[in-house]
Amino acid sequence: MKPTEVIWMNGNFVAWEDAKVHVLTHGLHYGTGVFDSMRCYDSVLGPAIFRNSEHVERLLRSAELYYMPVGYSAEQLRTAARELVARNGLRSCYIRPIVNRGYGTMGLNPLDAPVDVTLACWEWGAYLGDEGKHKGIRAKVSSWRRISPQSLIPHAKASGQYLNNVLAKVESLKAGYEEAIILDDHGHVCEGSGENIYVVRDGEIITPGQHNSILDGVTRRSLIQIARDLGYSVVERSVARAELYLADEVFMSGTAAELVPVREIDDHVIGSGQPGEITKVLLDAFDDAIYGRSERYREWLDLVDMAAPEANDATAPGTATADAGATG
């Protein structure tokens, strides 16, 4: 990870090396936190955060589901994200907002612990590698199942429950694969360790639905809309494990991974073993959207003003939050 200049913490910009929390922070011990992820792209219109509003709204929904009141509005957080990118002088980067229970109490009752809000950004290339993005990756169906909605809330992007994803990811890496595919608690295909998944068969795009305990991916919603706009049939339904092996094409999507083809699953070659035609069409169309080349989707781009106020002052409070009080 390449450090940047500043991080936004509870309404103030602090130097990267000073962005610290106490070792007795509640979220560190019990996983009481939620996070999200965005990317800023150097589009034809200038640096722009892709679907900033949707990501912030999902962050706030996740926080609400885990009883964490956030002391900043969605607009304040969106503005803070834009200013963060500008202050760090980045035209292309990954952005990580996190809301967590902070230092002050211990024990399983989190309600008296303060709620801290942080946004950081840094340069980060393709999550599964540039080669994987263009040639496809090898994936393994994990022995670990997706957390049941009767135990936790899989629709929230919550810190603690990502141990489920970590177990699947490590298992796949140790077995020699690039990514894991996780089944839901009923044995249907759910998602990757950090991506939504899609099966293409006979020209139709099939993807697991909300009832399969997936995370409602912002990139997923974007690709579904793009695919339907291009005239493809997209069906959200339960997917059997065997359908992965029988597919003509398989691909995954997520903010970090963007869109990545899957060329092999459990040593079964998918289709020709190369990225399929529909996958390549969607990859090109998605790239046109995130880089602003498609006018149809320019509303998804939140432009960053690189001349943001006080962009070189690492100690001044952000313009988005100068009037906001401490969270709690």
C-alpha positions as CSV (number, residue, x, y, z in Angstrom):
1,M,0.0,0.0,0.0
2,K,1.4,3.4,-1.1
3,P,0.7,6.1,1.6
4,T,-1.0,9.3,0.6
5,E,-0.8,12.7,2.3
6,V,-4.0,12.8,4.4
7,I,-6.9,10.8,5.7
8,W,-10.3,12.2,6.7
9,M,-11.1,11.3,10.3
10,N,-14.3,12.6,12.1
11,G,-14.4,15.8,10.2
12,N,-10.7,16.7,10.0
13,F,-7.9,15.9,7.6
14,V,-4.9,14.4,9.4
15,A,-1.6,13.2,8.1
16,W,-1.5,9.6,6.9
17,E,1.0,8.6,9.6
18,D,-1.2,10.2,12.3
19,A,-4.4,8.4,11.4
20,K,-4.4,6.1,14.5
21,V,-6.9,4.4,16.8
22,H,-6.6,3.1,20.3
23,V,-5.8,-0.6,20.8
24,L,-8.9,-0.8,22.9
25,T,-11.1,0.4,20.1
26,H,-14.4,-1.5,20.3
27,G,-14.4,-2.4,16.5
28,L,-10.9,-3.9,16.8
29,H,-12.1,-6.4,19.4
30,Y,-15.6,-7.2,18.2
31,G,-15.7,-6.3,14.5
32,T,-18.3,-3.6,15.2
33,G,-17.8,-1.6,12.0
34,V,-19.1,-1.3,8.5
35,F,-17.2,-0.1,5.4
36,D,-17.6,0.5,1.7
37,S,-15.4,1.1,-1.3
38,M,-15.3,3.5,-4.2
39,R,-13.0,4.2,-7.1
40,C,-12.0,7.5,-8.6
41,Y,-11.2,7.3,-12.3
42,D,-9.3,9.8,-14.5
43,S,-12.2,10.1,-16.8
44,V,-12.4,12.2,-20.0
45,L,-14.2,14.8,-17.9
46,G,-11.5,14.8,-15.2
47,P,-11.1,12.8,-12.0
48,A,-14.5,11.4,-11.0
49,I,-15.7,9.1,-8.2
50,F,-17.9,6.3,-9.7
51,R,-21.3,6.2,-8.2
52,N,-20.2,8.1,-5.1
53,S,-23.8,8.6,-3.9
54,E,-24.8,5.0,-4.1
55,H,-21.7,3.8,-2.2
56,V,-22.2,6.4,0.6
57,E,-25.9,5.5,0.8
58,R,-25.0,1.8,1.2
59,L,-22.5,2.7,3.9
60,L,-25.1,4.5,5.9
61,R,-27.6,1.7,5.4
62,S,-25.0,-0.8,6.7
63,A,-24.3,1.4,9.7
64,E,-28.0,1.7,10.5
65,L,-28.5,-2.1,10.3
66,Y,-25.8,-2.5,13.0
67,Y,-27.1,0.3,15.2
68,M,-24.4,2.8,14.5
69,P,-25.7,6.4,14.2
70,V,-23.5,8.4,11.8
71,G,-23.1,12.0,12.7
72,Y,-22.6,13.2,9.1
73,S,-25.1,13.4,6.3
74,A,-24.7,11.6,3.0
75,E,-23.9,14.9,1.2
76,Q,-21.2,15.7,3.8
77,L,-19.6,12.3,3.2
78,R,-19.7,12.6,-0.5
79,T,-18.1,16.0,-0.4
80,A,-15.5,14.7,2.0
81,A,-14.6,11.9,-0.4
82,R,-14.2,14.4,-3.3
83,E,-12.0,16.7,-1.2
84,L,-9.9,13.8,0.1
85,V,-9.0,12.8,-3.4
86,A,-8.2,16.5,-4.3
87,R,-6.0,17.1,-1.2
88,N,-4.0,14.0,-2.0
89,G,-3.5,15.1,-5.6
90,L,-4.8,11.8,-7.0
91,R,-6.5,11.5,-10.4
92,S,-7.2,7.8,-10.0
93,C,-7.5,5.9,-6.7
94,Y,-9.4,3.6,-4.5
95,I,-11.4,5.1,-1.6
96,R,-12.2,3.3,1.7
97,P,-14.8,4.8,4.0
98,I,-15.3,3.0,7.4
99,V,-17.7,3.6,10.3
100,N,-16.8,1.8,13.5
101,R,-17.4,1.8,17.2
102,G,-14.5,3.5,18.8
103,Y,-12.6,3.7,22.1
104,G,-14.5,4.2,25.4
105,T,-16.2,1.0,26.4
106,M,-15.6,-2.8,26.4
107,G,-18.0,-5.7,26.3
108,L,-20.6,-6.9,23.9
109,N,-22.9,-3.9,24.4
110,P,-21.6,-1.4,21.8
111,L,-24.2,1.3,22.3
112,D,-22.2,3.6,24.6
113,A,-19.0,3.4,22.4
114,P,-18.5,6.4,20.2
115,V,-19.0,6.1,16.4
116,D,-16.0,7.0,14.4
117,V,-16.0,7.8,10.7
118,T,-12.9,7.7,8.5
119,L,-12.2,8.0,4.8
120,A,-8.9,7.1,3.2
121,C,-7.7,6.8,-0.4
122,W,-4.6,5.4,-2.2
123,E,-3.5,4.2,-5.5
124,W,-4.6,0.6,-6.1
125,G,-4.5,-1.3,-9.4
126,A,-6.7,-4.2,-10.5
127,Y,-7.5,-6.3,-7.4
128,L,-7.1,-9.6,-9.1
129,G,-4.2,-8.4,-11.4
130,D,-4.1,-6.9,-14.8
131,E,-3.5,-10.3,-16.4
132,G,-6.5,-11.7,-14.7
133,K,-8.7,-8.8,-15.9
134,H,-7.7,-9.5,-19.5
135,K,-7.1,-13.3,-19.6
136,G,-9.3,-14.5,-16.8
137,I,-8.7,-16.1,-13.5
138,R,-8.9,-19.5,-11.9
139,A,-11.4,-19.9,-9.1
140,K,-12.2,-22.6,-6.5
141,V,-15.6,-23.3,-4.9
142,S,-14.8,-22.9,-1.2
143,S,-15.7,-25.4,1.5
144,W,-16.7,-22.4,3.6
145,R,-20.4,-21.4,3.2
146,R,-21.7,-17.8,3.1
147,I,-23.0,-16.6,6.5
148,S,-26.6,-17.4,7.0
149,P,-29.1,-14.4,7.1
150,Q,-30.4,-16.0,10.3
151,S,-27.0,-15.4,11.9
152,L,-25.8,-12.1,10.6
153,I,-26.8,-9.6,7.9
154,P,-25.0,-10.6,4.7
155,H,-26.6,-7.5,2.9
156,A,-24.5,-5.2,5.1
157,K,-20.9,-4.6,4.4
158,A,-19.8,-5.2,7.9
159,S,-16.2,-5.6,9.1
160,G,-16.5,-8.6,11.5
161,Q,-18.5,-10.8,9.2
162,Y,-15.8,-10.5,6.5
163,L,-13.8,-13.2,8.4
164,N,-16.2,-15.5,6.4
165,N,-14.7,-14.1,3.2
166,V,-11.2,-14.2,4.5
167,L,-11.4,-17.9,5.2
168,A,-12.6,-18.6,1.7
169,K,-10.0,-16.4,0.1
170,V,-7.1,-17.9,2.0
171,E,-8.3,-21.4,1.2
172,S,-8.4,-20.6,-2.5
173,L,-4.9,-19.1,-2.5
174,K,-3.4,-21.9,-0.6
175,A,-4.9,-24.3,-3.1
176,G,-3.3,-22.4,-6.0
177,Y,-6.3,-20.4,-7.3
178,E,-6.7,-16.7,-7.6
179,E,-10.2,-16.4,-6.1
180,A,-12.9,-18.3,-4.2
181,I,-16.5,-18.9,-5.0
182,I,-18.8,-19.1,-2.0
183,L,-22.0,-21.1,-1.8
184,D,-24.9,-19.8,0.3
185,D,-26.2,-21.8,3.3
186,H,-28.5,-23.8,1.0
187,G,-25.7,-24.8,-1.4
188,H,-26.5,-22.4,-4.2
189,V,-23.9,-20.1,-5.7
190,C,-23.6,-16.9,-3.8
191,E,-20.6,-14.7,-4.8
192,G,-16.8,-14.5,-4.8
193,S,-14.8,-13.6,-1.7
194,G,-15.1,-9.9,-2.7
195,E,-17.1,-9.9,-5.9
196,N,-20.5,-10.7,-7.3
197,I,-20.7,-13.5,-9.9
198,Y,-22.4,-14.1,-13.2
199,V,-23.0,-17.1,-15.5
200,V,-23.6,-16.8,-19.2
201,R,-25.4,-19.6,-21.0
202,D,-27.1,-19.6,-24.4
203,G,-26.8,-15.8,-24.6
204,E,-28.5,-15.2,-21.2
205,I,-26.8,-13.6,-18.2
206,I,-27.7,-15.3,-14.9
207,T,-26.7,-14.0,-11.5
208,P,-27.6,-15.0,-7.9
209,G,-30.3,-12.8,-6.3
210,Q,-30.8,-11.1,-3.0
211,H,-32.3,-14.3,-1.5
212,N,-28.9,-16.0,-2.0
213,S,-27.3,-13.8,0.7
214,I,-25.3,-11.7,-1.8
215,L,-24.0,-8.2,-1.1
216,D,-26.0,-5.8,-3.3
217,G,-23.0,-4.7,-5.3
218,V,-23.0,-1.2,-6.8
219,T,-20.9,-2.5,-9.7
220,R,-23.4,-5.4,-10.0
221,R,-26.3,-3.0,-10.4
222,S,-24.3,-1.0,-12.9
223,L,-23.5,-4.0,-15.0
224,I,-27.1,-5.3,-14.9
225,Q,-28.3,-2.0,-16.2
226,I,-25.6,-1.8,-18.9
227,A,-26.3,-5.4,-20.0
228,R,-30.1,-4.8,-20.3
229,D,-29.5,-1.5,-22.1
230,L,-27.4,-3.5,-24.6
231,G,-30.3,-5.9,-25.1
232,Y,-29.1,-8.8,-23.1
233,S,-31.5,-10.9,-20.9
234,V,-30.4,-10.8,-17.3
235,V,-32.0,-13.2,-14.8
236,E,-31.6,-13.0,-11.1
237,R,-32.2,-16.5,-9.6
238,S,-30.6,-19.3,-7.6
239,V,-27.6,-20.9,-9.5
240,A,-26.6,-24.5,-8.9
241,R,-22.9,-25.3,-8.5
242,A,-22.9,-27.5,-11.6
243,E,-24.1,-24.6,-13.7
244,L,-20.7,-22.9,-13.1
245,Y,-19.0,-25.8,-14.9
246,L,-21.5,-26.0,-17.7
247,A,-21.5,-22.2,-18.4
248,D,-20.4,-20.7,-21.7
249,E,-18.9,-17.8,-19.7
250,V,-18.4,-16.8,-16.1
251,F,-17.3,-13.4,-14.8
252,M,-17.1,-11.5,-11.5
253,S,-17.5,-7.9,-10.6
254,G,-16.8,-5.6,-7.7
255,T,-15.3,-2.1,-7.0
256,A,-11.8,-3.5,-6.3
257,A,-11.9,-6.2,-9.0
258,E,-14.0,-4.2,-11.5
259,L,-15.0,-6.8,-14.1
260,V,-12.9,-9.9,-14.4
261,P,-13.5,-13.1,-16.5
262,V,-13.2,-16.5,-14.9
263,R,-11.5,-19.0,-17.2
264,E,-11.5,-22.1,-14.9
265,I,-13.4,-23.3,-11.9
266,D,-12.3,-26.3,-9.8
267,D,-10.1,-27.3,-12.8
268,H,-13.0,-27.3,-15.2
269,V,-12.3,-25.0,-18.2
270,I,-15.1,-22.5,-18.7
271,G,-16.2,-22.3,-22.4
272,S,-13.1,-21.9,-24.6
273,G,-10.9,-21.1,-21.6
274,Q,-10.7,-17.4,-22.8
275,P,-12.9,-14.4,-21.9
276,G,-16.2,-14.9,-23.7
277,E,-17.8,-12.5,-26.2
278,I,-20.5,-11.2,-23.8
279,T,-18.0,-10.7,-21.1
280,K,-15.7,-8.7,-23.4
281,V,-18.7,-6.6,-24.6
282,L,-19.6,-5.8,-21.0
283,L,-16.0,-5.1,-20.1
284,D,-15.7,-2.5,-22.9
285,A,-19.1,-1.0,-22.1
286,F,-18.2,-0.8,-18.4
287,D,-14.9,0.9,-19.1
288,D,-16.7,3.4,-21.3
289,A,-19.0,4.2,-18.4
290,I,-16.3,4.6,-15.7
291,Y,-14.1,6.7,-17.9
292,G,-16.9,9.0,-19.0
293,R,-16.8,7.9,-22.7
294,S,-20.4,6.9,-22.6
295,E,-22.7,10.0,-22.2
296,R,-25.5,7.6,-21.2
297,Y,-23.9,6.9,-17.9
298,R,-22.2,10.2,-17.1
299,E,-24.6,10.8,-14.3
300,W,-22.8,8.0,-12.4
301,L,-19.6,10.2,-12.3
302,D,-19.1,12.6,-9.4
303,L,-16.4,15.0,-10.6
304,V,-13.6,16.0,-8.3
305,D,-12.4,19.6,-8.2
306,M,-8.6,19.2,-8.0
307,A,-8.4,22.9,-6.9
308,A,-10.5,22.1,-3.8
309,P,-10.2,24.7,-0.9
310,E,-7.1,24.3,1.3
311,A,-6.0,21.3,-0.7
312,N,-2.5,21.5,0.7
313,D,-3.4,22.1,4.3
314,A,-3.4,18.7,6.1
315,T,-4.6,20.1,9.4
316,A,-7.7,22.1,8.4
317,P,-11.1,20.5,8.7
318,G,-12.7,19.5,5.5
319,T,-15.1,21.9,3.9
320,A,-17.7,19.1,3.9
321,T,-17.6,18.8,7.7
322,A,-16.3,22.0,9.2
323,D,-19.6,22.5,10.9
324,A,-20.2,18.9,11.9
325,G,-19.8,17.8,15.5
326,A,-18.1,14.8,16.8
327,T,-19.8,11.5,16.1
328,G,-21.2,9.5,18.9
